Amino acid sequence: MSRDLPHIIPSPQLRAEETFAVYQAAHEFYHEVRVRSDFKLYCEWHYTTAESHRQELKRMRGEPNIFRWFRRR
């Protein structure tokens, strides 16, 4: 019966240094992905806010200047 079962040979385990190097590379990769994603979101927010401010400034320039009434120039 033992002849019917294949021999199981354990695969060699990675050394601790190799395991840590793989973990470190994966950690740095996901950190870089997170940083780039956060930066992209910040840029989108910045452009949206800047466009909103441009439109608000355009509306304000069309309104009458109330402070001019209080100055005597």
C-alpha positions in Angstrom: 0.0 0.0 0.0 2.8 2.4 0.7 4.0 1.9 -2.9 0.7 3.4 -4.2 1.3 6.7 -2.4 3.8 9.2 -3.9 6.6 10.4 -1.8 6.0 13.9 -0.5 9.1 16.0 -0.6 8.8 19.3 1.2 9.8 22.3 -0.9 12.8 24.3 0.4 11.8 27.2 2.6 13.0 30.7 1.8 15.5 32.1 4.1 14.5 34.9 6.4 16.4 37.5 4.4 14.6 36.6 1.2 11.3 36.5 2.9 11.9 40.0 4.4 13.1 41.3 1.0 9.9 40.2 -0.7 7.8 41.7 2.1 9.7 45.0 1.9 9.3 45.2 -1.9 5.6 44.5 -1.6 5.2 47.1 1.2 7.1 49.8 -0.8 5.0 49.0 -3.9 1.7 49.4 -2.1 2.9 52.5 -0.3 3.8 54.0 -3.7 0.4 53.1 -5.1 -1.3 54.7 -2.1 0.8 57.9 -2.4 0.1 58.3 -6.1 -3.6 57.7 -5.6 -3.7 60.3 -2.8 -1.8 62.8 -5.0 -4.2 62.2 -7.9 -7.2 62.8 -5.6 -5.5 66.0 -4.3 -4.9 67.3 -7.8 -8.5 66.6 -8.8 -9.7 68.4 -5.7 -7.3 71.3 -6.4 -8.4 71.8 -10.0 -12.1 71.6 -9.1 -11.6 74.1 -6.3 -9.6 76.5 -8.5 -12.3 76.4 -11.2 -14.9 77.1 -8.6 -12.9 80.1 -7.4 -12.4 81.4 -10.9 -16.2 81.3 -11.5 -16.8 83.0 -8.1 -14.3 85.8 -9.0 -15.9 86.3 -12.4 -19.3 86.8 -10.6 -17.8 89.1 -8.0 -16.2 91.3 -10.8 -19.7 91.7 -12.3 -21.2 93.0 -9.1 -21.1 96.7 -8.1 -18.3 97.7 -5.8 -20.0 98.8 -2.5 -16.8 100.0 -0.9 -16.5 102.7 -3.6 -19.6 104.4 -2.2 -17.8 104.9 1.2 -14.7 106.3 -0.3 -14.7 109.9 -1.5 -12.4 109.5 -4.4 
